[in-house]
Amino acid sequence: MRGLELFGQEQPRNRLLHNASLAEARLAGEDVEGAAAAAHSAMDLSAHLDSQRARARLRVLHTGFGARDTSVAREVCGRVEDILSA
């Protein structure tokens, strides 16, 4: 989290990628709620970017959350789908 704070409002793509990494790590630790919070932070930044790397990371998140059967996971998947189809 400290690394994200150091970016401030600069480097939105890097912040998105770091939030995606945080979400993946939390998913690996079965912290679906924490992973969802990080994923939503990443997705909030995606509106300002046109980055293939960022889109690829969102697809990875979609796969990870898609493997969980919770309302939080389904919400993240739905939002990722909306972003990727835009």
One Martini backbone bead per residue (centre of mass of N, CA, C, O) as a GRO file, in nm:
protein
   86
    1MET     BB    1   0.055   0.064  -0.018
    2ARG     BB    2   0.290   0.265  -0.008
    3GLY     BB    3   0.348   0.272  -0.312
    4LEU     BB    4   0.079   0.409  -0.386
    5GLU     BB    5   0.123   0.669  -0.223
    6LEU     BB    6   0.378   0.773  -0.383
    7PHE     BB    7   0.220   0.850  -0.648
    8GLY     BB    8  -0.039   0.966  -0.600
    9GLN     BB    9  -0.168   1.123  -0.898
   10GLU     BB   10   0.035   0.979  -1.047
   11GLN     BB   11   0.053   0.732  -1.262
   12PRO     BB   12  -0.217   0.561  -1.338
   13ARG     BB   13  -0.111   0.295  -1.455
   14ASN     BB   14   0.064   0.209  -1.215
   15ARG     BB   15  -0.167   0.210  -1.012
   16LEU     BB   16  -0.336   0.000  -1.151
   17LEU     BB   17  -0.122  -0.229  -1.146
   18HIS     BB   18  -0.089  -0.234  -0.838
   19ASN     BB   19  -0.384  -0.294  -0.770
   20ALA     BB   20  -0.393  -0.559  -0.925
   21SER     BB   21  -0.174  -0.701  -0.759
   22LEU     BB   22  -0.320  -0.677  -0.491
   23ALA     BB   23  -0.568  -0.837  -0.575
   24GLU     BB   24  -0.421  -1.100  -0.642
   25ALA     BB   25  -0.297  -1.145  -0.362
   26ARG     BB   26  -0.567  -1.153  -0.207
   27LEU     BB   27  -0.686  -1.389  -0.360
   28ALA     BB   28  -0.464  -1.594  -0.282
   29GLY     BB   29  -0.560  -1.534   0.034
   30GLU     BB   30  -0.885  -1.523   0.035
   31ASP     BB   31  -0.941  -1.194   0.004
   32VAL     BB   32  -1.207  -1.084  -0.151
   33GLU     BB   33  -1.270  -0.806  -0.037
   34GLY     BB   34  -0.985  -0.682  -0.071
   35ALA     BB   35  -0.965  -0.743  -0.372
   36ALA     BB   36  -1.207  -0.573  -0.458
   37ALA     BB   37  -1.102  -0.300  -0.367
   38ALA     BB   38  -0.854  -0.302  -0.554
   39ALA     BB   39  -1.007  -0.346  -0.819
   40HIS     BB   40  -1.174  -0.086  -0.806
   41SER     BB   41  -0.933   0.102  -0.812
   42ALA     BB   42  -0.836   0.014  -1.088
   43MET     BB   43  -1.102   0.074  -1.245
   44ASP     BB   44  -1.113   0.378  -1.188
   45LEU     BB   45  -0.850   0.426  -1.372
   46SER     BB   46  -0.941   0.309  -1.659
   47ALA     BB   47  -1.098   0.562  -1.774
   48HIS     BB   48  -0.800   0.716  -1.834
   49LEU     BB   49  -0.726   0.465  -2.024
   50ASP     BB   50  -0.521   0.322  -2.313
   51SER     BB   51  -0.426   0.004  -2.213
   52GLN     BB   52  -0.327  -0.313  -2.278
   53ARG     BB   53  -0.204  -0.389  -2.006
   54ALA     BB   54  -0.447  -0.314  -1.833
   55ARG     BB   55  -0.651  -0.500  -1.976
   56ALA     BB   56  -0.501  -0.762  -1.910
   57ARG     BB   57  -0.527  -0.737  -1.601
   58LEU     BB   58  -0.837  -0.739  -1.597
   59ARG     BB   59  -0.861  -1.026  -1.711
   60VAL     BB   60  -0.722  -1.163  -1.474
   61LEU     BB   61  -0.926  -1.075  -1.265
   62HIS     BB   62  -1.169  -1.208  -1.391
   63THR     BB   63  -1.065  -1.494  -1.354
   64GLY     BB   64  -1.028  -1.490  -1.046
   65PHE     BB   65  -1.324  -1.407  -0.974
   66GLY     BB   66  -1.467  -1.634  -1.145
   67ALA     BB   67  -1.370  -1.862  -0.923
   68ARG     BB   68  -1.587  -1.713  -0.752
   69ASP     BB   69  -1.896  -1.756  -0.539
   70THR     BB   70  -1.971  -1.429  -0.517
   71SER     BB   71  -2.102  -1.120  -0.515
   72VAL     BB   72  -1.836  -0.967  -0.530
   73ALA     BB   73  -1.716  -1.118  -0.771
   74ARG     BB   74  -1.949  -1.060  -0.969
   75GLU     BB   75  -1.918  -0.754  -0.962
   76VAL     BB   76  -1.637  -0.739  -1.077
   77CYS     BB   77  -1.690  -0.889  -1.340
   78GLY     BB   78  -1.901  -0.691  -1.449
   79ARG     BB   79  -1.717  -0.443  -1.456
   80VAL     BB   80  -1.501  -0.555  -1.639
   81GLU     BB   81  -1.685  -0.609  -1.879
   82ASP     BB   82  -1.769  -0.316  -1.924
   83ILE     BB   83  -1.485  -0.205  -1.977
   84LEU     BB   84  -1.399  -0.406  -2.213
   85SER     BB   85  -1.661  -0.322  -2.400
   86ALA     BB   86  -1.593  -0.001  -2.441
   0.00000   0.00000   0.00000
